[in-house]
Amino acid sequence: MKQILNQLFNHQSLTQQEAAEVMTNIAAGKYNDAQIAAFISVYLMRSIELDEVIGFRNALLELAIPMDLSEFDVLDIVGTGGDGKNTFNISTCSCFVVAGAGYKVAKHGNYGATSVSGSSNVLEYFGAKFTTDSNVIKRSLEAAGFAYLHAPFCNPAMKNVAPVRKGLGVRTFFNVLGPLISPAQPNYQCLGVYNLKMMRLYNYIYQNLGVQYSIVHSLDGYDEVSLTDTCKVMNNRGEFVYTPEQLGFKALKQEELWGGNTVDEAAQIFMNVLDNKATEAQRNAVIINTAFAIQTRTGKPLEQCKAEATESLESGNAKRAFVKFMEIY
């Protein structure tokens, strides 16, 4: 690690092979927390390079628990996190709305590292017991249309960096890797990112992976379609820019998307959304993010996807998908 750190401190980047080797060694516990923290800190001061991302990703996928869900043709809805906005669990809510609309979702998620409540926090709050048992996961997809892949279980290599990430409390390159290392390797992915440079990086990666994708970013720094500002969307068809009004909604204030100060508060907002008791702002944020996810999966016009999202929420289908998921997990 000393040689690698000196190389990075001298402003040199890693090759794919070097990046893969370092990640494999981290997973094997060959470095101490101070070395891992120093390594991570390099990427707080400079952007991660494409070859480094691919090398890290290849190593982590090689070490991941195998998970063949190809028969379900699943979609993943995920954000990089690390935008510092502490929104409520918009993408997790959207997963159940998509499932309620009839599409299979396998979400790869984790505990919040830079926010109060990540997807794992809120699902665990309601009693979900995470698993890598493929029979349970497939049964959940069949019954609920939704399955959850808890990253530390699916990617055991990550356990050695979890305490360091939590201790640092800021976004790291692991926020970048998270969406790329789902062991299900979904054919469809709707991803939120926290800045435009990251958007371009993922756009290039997804084009090379050959998946159907949408990458969303709100220009005021959200890794969601926040409706608080103009958003940009990149997908297989090109690049698009939308104001909230062009998407059919009034602009929201940032505080209207606040996720609370505790997991308990975040969980209450999450359940209010599924119970149709949320504020108009919370509901609209979930509907538009769900709509882009459905469009990623189907290619349908956005207005039709918005209608499907609204129907799933208002009919109670989204809540029923959650209830069925909880019965299995």
C-alpha positions as CSV (number, residue, x, y, z in Angstrom):
1,M,0.0,0.0,0.0
2,K,2.9,2.4,0.7
3,Q,3.9,2.2,-3.0
4,I,0.3,2.8,-4.1
5,L,-0.1,5.8,-1.8
6,N,3.1,7.3,-3.0
7,Q,2.0,6.9,-6.5
8,L,-1.3,8.6,-5.8
9,F,0.3,11.4,-3.8
10,N,2.5,12.1,-6.8
11,H,-0.7,12.7,-8.9
12,Q,-0.5,9.4,-10.8
13,S,-3.6,7.3,-11.4
14,L,-4.0,3.6,-11.2
15,T,-4.4,1.2,-14.1
16,Q,-7.4,-1.1,-14.1
17,Q,-5.2,-4.0,-12.9
18,E,-3.7,-2.0,-10.1
19,A,-7.1,-0.8,-9.0
20,A,-8.4,-4.3,-9.0
21,E,-5.5,-5.5,-7.0
22,V,-5.8,-2.9,-4.3
23,M,-9.5,-3.6,-3.9
24,T,-8.9,-7.3,-3.7
25,N,-6.3,-6.6,-1.0
26,I,-8.7,-4.3,0.9
27,A,-11.3,-7.1,0.8
28,A,-8.7,-9.6,2.1
29,G,-8.0,-7.4,5.1
30,K,-4.4,-6.7,4.1
31,Y,-4.5,-3.0,5.0
32,N,-5.2,-1.3,8.3
33,D,-7.8,1.4,8.8
34,A,-5.3,4.2,8.6
35,Q,-4.0,3.0,5.2
36,I,-7.6,2.6,3.9
37,A,-8.5,6.1,5.1
38,A,-5.4,7.6,3.4
39,F,-6.3,5.7,0.2
40,I,-9.9,6.9,0.3
41,S,-8.8,10.4,1.1
42,V,-6.9,10.7,-2.2
43,Y,-10.2,10.6,-4.0
44,L,-11.7,13.3,-1.9
45,M,-9.1,15.6,-3.4
46,R,-9.2,14.5,-7.0
47,S,-11.7,12.9,-9.3
48,I,-11.7,9.1,-9.8
49,E,-10.6,8.0,-13.3
50,L,-12.5,5.7,-15.5
51,D,-9.9,2.9,-15.4
52,E,-9.9,3.1,-11.6
53,V,-13.6,2.8,-11.4
54,I,-13.6,-0.2,-13.8
55,G,-10.8,-1.9,-11.9
56,F,-12.5,-1.5,-8.5
57,R,-15.8,-2.6,-10.0
58,N,-14.3,-5.7,-11.6
59,A,-12.7,-6.8,-8.3
60,L,-15.8,-6.3,-6.2
61,L,-18.0,-8.2,-8.7
62,E,-15.5,-11.0,-8.7
63,L,-15.8,-11.2,-4.9
64,A,-19.6,-10.7,-4.7
65,I,-22.2,-13.4,-3.8
66,P,-23.5,-14.7,-7.1
67,M,-27.1,-13.7,-7.8
68,D,-28.7,-14.7,-11.0
69,L,-32.1,-12.9,-11.4
70,S,-32.0,-12.9,-15.2
71,E,-35.4,-14.6,-15.4
72,F,-37.0,-11.5,-13.8
73,D,-35.3,-8.9,-16.1
74,V,-35.0,-6.6,-13.1
75,L,-34.7,-2.8,-12.8
76,D,-32.5,-1.2,-10.1
77,I,-33.3,2.4,-8.8
78,V,-30.4,3.9,-6.9
79,G,-28.6,7.1,-6.1
80,T,-24.9,7.5,-5.5
81,G,-25.8,9.3,-2.2
82,G,-23.3,11.8,-0.9
83,D,-25.2,14.9,-2.1
84,G,-25.4,16.2,1.4
85,K,-29.1,17.0,1.1
86,N,-30.5,14.5,3.6
87,T,-33.7,13.9,1.5
88,F,-36.3,11.4,2.6
89,N,-36.0,7.9,1.0
90,I,-37.2,9.0,-2.4
91,S,-35.7,6.2,-4.5
92,T,-36.7,3.5,-2.0
93,C,-40.3,4.8,-2.1
94,S,-40.1,4.8,-5.9
95,C,-39.0,1.1,-5.9
96,F,-42.3,0.1,-4.4
97,V,-44.3,2.4,-6.6
98,V,-42.6,0.8,-9.7
99,A,-43.3,-2.7,-8.2
100,G,-46.9,-1.7,-7.7
101,A,-47.1,-0.7,-11.3
102,G,-46.1,-4.2,-12.3
103,Y,-42.4,-4.1,-12.9
104,K,-39.7,-6.2,-11.1
105,V,-37.3,-4.2,-9.0
106,A,-34.1,-5.6,-7.3
107,K,-32.7,-2.7,-5.4
108,H,-29.0,-2.8,-4.3
109,G,-28.7,-0.5,-1.3
110,N,-26.9,0.2,2.0
111,Y,-27.1,2.0,5.3
112,G,-26.8,5.8,5.0
113,A,-23.1,6.9,5.1
114,T,-23.7,10.6,4.6
115,S,-27.4,10.9,5.4
116,V,-29.6,10.0,8.4
117,S,-31.4,7.1,6.6
118,G,-30.3,5.0,3.7
119,S,-32.5,2.4,2.2
120,S,-31.2,-0.3,4.5
121,N,-31.9,1.8,7.5
122,V,-35.6,2.4,6.6
123,L,-36.3,-1.2,5.6
124,E,-34.6,-2.6,8.7
125,Y,-36.7,-0.1,10.8
126,F,-39.8,-1.9,9.6
127,G,-38.4,-5.3,10.4
128,A,-36.8,-6.5,7.1
129,K,-34.2,-9.2,7.6
130,F,-31.6,-9.0,4.9
131,T,-30.5,-12.1,3.1
132,T,-28.5,-13.5,0.2
133,D,-30.7,-16.6,0.0
134,S,-31.7,-16.6,-3.7
135,N,-34.9,-18.6,-3.0
136,V,-36.1,-15.8,-0.7
137,I,-35.1,-13.1,-3.1
138,K,-36.9,-14.8,-6.0
139,R,-40.0,-15.5,-3.9
140,S,-40.1,-11.8,-3.1
141,L,-39.8,-10.8,-6.7
142,E,-42.6,-13.1,-7.6
143,A,-45.0,-12.1,-4.8
144,A,-44.1,-8.4,-4.3
145,G,-42.3,-7.4,-7.5
146,F,-39.5,-6.2,-5.3
147,A,-36.4,-7.7,-3.7
148,Y,-33.7,-6.0,-1.7
149,L,-29.9,-6.7,-2.0
150,H,-28.2,-5.4,1.1
151,A,-24.7,-4.3,-0.2
152,P,-22.7,-5.5,2.8
153,F,-24.2,-9.0,2.6
154,C,-23.9,-9.2,-1.2
155,N,-20.5,-7.6,-1.3
156,P,-18.7,-8.9,1.7
157,A,-15.5,-7.2,0.5
158,M,-17.1,-3.9,1.6
159,K,-17.1,-4.8,5.3
160,N,-13.5,-3.7,5.8
161,V,-14.2,-0.2,4.6
162,A,-17.6,0.3,6.3
163,P,-16.1,1.7,9.6
164,V,-13.8,4.0,7.8
165,R,-16.5,5.4,5.5
166,K,-18.8,5.9,8.6
167,G,-15.9,7.6,10.5
168,L,-15.1,9.9,7.6
169,G,-18.8,10.8,7.2
170,V,-18.3,12.3,3.7
171,R,-18.9,10.9,0.3
172,T,-16.2,8.7,-1.1
173,F,-15.5,6.8,-4.3
174,F,-17.5,4.0,-2.8
175,N,-20.6,6.1,-3.4
176,V,-19.6,5.9,-7.0
177,L,-19.1,2.2,-7.0
178,G,-22.3,1.2,-5.2
179,P,-24.6,1.4,-8.2
180,L,-22.1,-0.6,-10.4
181,I,-21.6,-3.6,-8.1
182,S,-25.1,-5.2,-7.8
183,P,-24.5,-8.9,-8.0
184,A,-27.8,-9.1,-10.0
185,Q,-26.2,-7.0,-12.8
186,P,-29.6,-5.6,-13.8
187,N,-30.3,-4.9,-17.5
188,Y,-32.1,-1.7,-16.5
189,Q,-30.8,1.0,-14.1
190,C,-32.2,4.4,-13.1
191,L,-29.4,6.2,-11.3
192,G,-29.2,9.6,-9.5
193,V,-25.9,11.4,-9.3
194,Y,-24.7,14.4,-7.3
195,N,-22.8,16.3,-10.0
196,L,-22.4,16.7,-13.8
197,K,-18.9,15.3,-14.0
198,M,-20.1,12.1,-12.3
199,M,-23.0,12.0,-14.7
200,R,-20.7,12.0,-17.7
201,L,-18.5,9.3,-16.1
202,Y,-21.5,7.0,-15.6
203,N,-22.9,7.8,-19.0
204,Y,-19.6,6.4,-20.5
205,I,-19.6,3.4,-18.3
206,Y,-23.2,2.5,-19.0
207,Q,-22.7,2.8,-22.7
208,N,-19.8,0.4,-22.5
209,L,-21.8,-2.1,-20.3
210,G,-24.7,-2.1,-22.8
211,V,-27.5,-1.6,-20.3
212,Q,-30.7,0.4,-20.6
213,Y,-30.2,3.3,-18.3
214,S,-31.3,6.8,-17.2
215,I,-29.0,9.0,-15.1
216,V,-30.6,12.0,-13.4
217,H,-29.2,15.0,-11.7
218,S,-30.8,18.2,-10.4
219,L,-28.6,21.2,-11.1
220,D,-28.8,22.4,-7.5
221,G,-26.9,19.3,-6.4
222,Y,-29.5,16.5,-5.8
223,D,-28.9,12.9,-6.9
224,E,-32.7,12.8,-7.6
225,V,-35.1,14.6,-9.8
226,S,-35.8,16.9,-6.9
227,L,-38.2,19.4,-8.6
228,T,-36.3,22.1,-6.7
229,D,-34.4,23.2,-9.9
230,T,-33.8,22.2,-13.5
231,C,-32.8,18.6,-13.9
232,K,-30.7,16.9,-16.5
233,V,-31.3,13.4,-17.7
234,M,-28.9,11.2,-19.8
235,N,-30.1,7.9,-21.2
236,N,-29.6,5.6,-24.2
237,R,-31.5,8.1,-26.4
238,G,-29.5,11.2,-25.5
239,E,-29.4,14.2,-23.1
240,F,-32.4,16.1,-21.9
241,V,-33.0,19.1,-19.6
242,Y,-36.3,19.8,-17.8
243,T,-37.6,22.4,-15.5
244,P,-40.1,21.3,-12.9
245,E,-42.9,23.0,-14.9
246,Q,-41.9,21.1,-18.0
247,L,-42.4,17.9,-16.0
248,G,-45.8,19.0,-15.0
249,F,-45.1,20.1,-11.4
250,K,-44.6,23.3,-9.6
251,A,-41.1,24.0,-8.2
252,L,-40.4,22.7,-4.7
253,K,-38.5,24.2,-1.9
254,Q,-35.5,22.2,-0.6
255,E,-36.8,22.0,2.9
256,E,-39.9,20.2,1.6
257,L,-37.8,17.1,0.8
258,W,-36.0,17.0,4.2
259,G,-35.7,13.5,5.5
260,G,-35.8,14.2,9.2
261,N,-33.2,14.0,11.9
262,T,-33.6,10.4,12.9
263,V,-34.4,7.1,11.2
264,D,-37.7,7.1,13.0
265,E,-38.7,10.4,11.3
266,A,-37.4,9.2,7.9
267,A,-39.5,6.0,8.3
268,Q,-42.6,8.0,9.1
269,I,-42.2,10.0,5.9
270,F,-41.6,6.8,3.9
271,M,-44.8,5.2,5.2
272,N,-46.8,8.5,4.7
273,V,-45.9,8.3,1.0
274,L,-47.1,4.7,0.7
275,D,-50.2,5.4,2.7
276,N,-51.1,8.5,0.5
277,K,-50.7,10.7,3.5
278,A,-47.5,12.5,2.4
279,T,-47.3,16.2,1.5
280,E,-47.9,17.2,-2.1
281,A,-44.1,17.9,-2.4
282,Q,-43.1,14.5,-1.1
283,R,-45.7,12.7,-3.3
284,N,-44.7,14.6,-6.5
285,A,-41.0,13.9,-5.9
286,V,-41.7,10.2,-5.7
287,I,-44.0,10.2,-8.7
288,I,-41.6,11.9,-11.1
289,N,-38.6,9.7,-10.0
290,T,-40.8,6.7,-10.4
291,A,-41.9,7.9,-13.9
292,F,-38.3,8.1,-15.1
293,A,-37.6,4.6,-13.7
294,I,-40.6,3.2,-15.5
295,Q,-39.5,5.0,-18.7
296,T,-36.1,3.4,-18.3
297,R,-37.7,0.0,-18.0
298,T,-40.3,0.4,-20.8
299,G,-39.4,3.2,-23.1
300,K,-42.9,4.6,-22.8
301,P,-43.6,8.4,-23.0
302,L,-43.0,10.1,-19.7
303,E,-46.6,11.3,-19.3
304,Q,-47.8,7.7,-19.5
305,C,-45.1,6.7,-17.0
306,K,-46.3,9.4,-14.6
307,A,-49.9,8.1,-15.0
308,E,-48.7,4.6,-14.1
309,A,-46.8,5.9,-11.1
310,T,-49.8,7.9,-9.9
311,E,-52.1,4.9,-10.3
312,S,-49.8,2.6,-8.4
313,L,-49.7,5.0,-5.5
314,E,-53.3,6.0,-5.4
315,S,-54.7,2.5,-5.8
316,G,-52.7,1.2,-2.9
317,N,-50.7,-1.2,-5.2
318,A,-47.4,0.4,-4.0
319,K,-48.3,-0.2,-0.4
320,R,-49.4,-3.8,-1.1
321,A,-46.0,-4.4,-2.7
322,F,-44.3,-3.2,0.5
323,V,-46.6,-5.3,2.7
324,K,-45.9,-8.5,0.6
325,F,-42.2,-7.7,0.7
326,M,-42.2,-7.4,4.5
327,E,-44.1,-10.7,4.8
328,I,-41.2,-12.5,3.0
329,Y,-38.3,-10.6,4.4
